[in-house]
Amino acid sequence: MKTFLLRSMLKWTALVICSLWALQGQADLNQQYQILDDIQKNPEQLKDAAIKGKDRAGLCGRCHGEDGNSKRDFIPNLADQNAKYLVNQFEQFANGSRKNYVMSQLASTLTLEDRVNLAIYFSSQQAKPFVARKPKVIIQNEIELGRADFQDKCQMCHGEHAEGWAQLPRLASQPSEYLAKTLKKFKTGHRDRSKTPMTAIAKQLSDDQIKNISVYLSTLE
């Protein structure tokens, strides 16, 4: 009986601690959003933040491109991505909610100011369709099927032109391989992508639909 009570107390103690960590993490994220909002309302501060973000983005450019347009089909574009979404992802990599060998280590070294400045810099860059920079054979039928599936299942949240908004990511111009890989993670309930409404949506998609949607989105500007 004593052992059972002790285990119960330890379990509830751990739950309380985890809840407090989660609340603290959300508080920190809300603080970052507020700082971001304040800077975006001030043209001079916005310009200064973008300059600082560009200076800090040197290491990011090796994979994501100096202007945020990815150099590889399996790595996402950061250019023209929504700033709040980027800040959110920096936080998730830093706190371990998302895991990636490179990004987890890099994000943990970023200060709050770094995250905001990087988000502002990359969100101000023009995104370029990946297929336009790396020509490949694309069947028009896949694009049309992908467009129909996107409009049916994705457009309500991500926007008519896949531009996203606030914390919802821009999908337009993203590399098709990256998009397909991410959708499959949602579909299978991968640990890095499980706590999101996207899991239920992706489970409805066939592999062909995932391919078609990914190809379609990669062609959008």
N, C-alpha and C positions, 0 to 999 in steps of 0.2 A: 504493500500500500504506500509506504513511504517513497519507494522507488518510483511508483506511478506518479505521485504528487510532485516529486522532484523533476521528473521528465516533463510534466505538464507545465510547471513553473518555468523551466528552461525554454520550452517551446513558446510560451506566451511572452517571455522576456525578449527572445529573439525576434518575435513578430513585432513587438513594440519598437525595438531598436531599428528594424528594417523600415517600419512606417515612418519613424522620425527622420531617417536618412532620406527617404523618398520625399517627405515634405520639405526638407532642407534643399534637396536637389531642385524641386519645383520652384522654391523661393529664389534660388540662385538663377534659375533660367528666366523667371519673370523679371528679375533685376536686369538681366542682359537684354531682354526684350524692351524694357523701359529705356535703357540707355540707347539702344538702337533707334527707338522711336524718336527720342529727343534729338539725336544727331541728325536724323533724316529730315527733321523740321527746320534745321539750321543750315542753309546753303554753305556757309564758310566751314562749319564743322564737318559737314558731309564731304566737302572737297578735301579737307585735311585728312579725314579718316581713310578716304580712298587712296591717297598718296601713301599713307602709312601702311595700308593693307597691301599695296603693290610691293612695297619694300619688304614686307614680311612674307610675301608669297613666293619667294625664290625657290624654296625647297618643294613647294606644292607643284611648281611648274614642270618639274621633271616627269611627273606622271599625268597631271591634269592639264598641262600646257600653260605657258606663261600668261595667256589671257583667259585661262579657264576652259579652253576647248581641248578636250582630251586627245592625247596622242595614241591611245590604244582603245580597241573596241570593247574591252572588258572593264574600262575605267570610266566613270561618269564625267560629263561636262559639269563644270561649276559656273561657267559663264551664264549670266542672265538668270541664275537660279535665285529663288526668293530668299532674301536675306535672313528672315526669321527661320526658315527651314534649315539654312546652313548653320546658324547659331545652335539650333536644336541638335543637329547631327554632331557638331563639335562636342556638345555636352554629352551626348550618348556614347560617343567613342571614349571620352575622357572618364566617364563613370562606369564603363563596362557594359552598358545596356546593349551596345553594338560592339562587335569584336572584329578587328582586322589587325594583323601583325604590324603593319606600317602605321595605319591611321590611329590605332589605339595609343601607340607610343608618341606620335606627333601631337595628338590632341591634348595629351596630359601635360605637354610642355607649354601650351598656349595660355597666356593670361586672358582675363576677361576682355581687356582692351584689344588684344590680338584677335580674339574670336570675332568681335564686333567689326573691327577694321577689315579683316579678311572677308567677312560676309558682305560688307559694303562694297569693297573693291570688286569681288567676283560678280556680284549682282549687277554691277554697272557695266559689265563687259557684254559685247554682242555675241550671242550663241550662233554657231555655224553648224548646219546639219552635217552630221558625221559622214553620211554617204556622199555629200557634195565634195568633201575633202579627200575621201578615199573611195573612188568609184568602184562599184561592184555590180554584178548582174542582179537586178531586182525585178521580179515578175510583177507586172502591173496588177495582176489579179490579187496578189498577196496584199498590195497596198489598199486596194478597194475593200477587200474582206476585212483587213485590219481597221480601216476607217469605220466600217459599219459596227464592228465589235466595240471599238473605242467609244463611239457615240452612244451605244446601248449600255455599256457597263462602266465607263470611266469618266465620261464628259461631265456628269453632274457635279463631281468633286474637283476634277482637275481642269475644268474649263473647256470651252468650245475649241480652243486652239491648243489645248494641253499646256497652257501657260501657268497653271496652278495659282495659288494665292496664299499669302501668310505662311502658315506652317505646312501647307500642302505643296509638294514639289512640282516644279516645272518638268514636264516629260518631253516636250518638244525638243528635237535636235539631239536627244541622247543617243549614244551608240546602241545599236540593236542588240548586240551580244550582252551588254550590261543589263539592258531592260529585260531581256528574256531570262537571264540568270536570276535577276531579282524577283521576277514574277514567279519563277519556279520555287524560289525560297519561300515566298508567301504561300504558295500552293501546298507545299509539303510541311508547313509549320516550322520552318527552321528556327532555331532558338534565337537568332538575331532579328528575326522578322515575325515573331509570333504574337506580340502584344499590339495588334492593330486590326482594324476592320478589313484591311486588305486581304487578310488570310481567308475570310469567308468568300470574298469576291473572287480571288484567284482560284479557289477550289472549283469554281464553276467553269473555268477555262480549260479547254483541251490544249494539248501541246501545239497543235496547228494554230489555234487562236492566239496563243502566246507569241508564236513566231510572227504571225501576221500583224498583230498589234505593235509588236516591237519594231518591225520593219516600217510600218506606217509612221510611227512616232519619230523614227530616225530621219525621216524626210522632211519633217516640218521645220520651219524657220521660227 
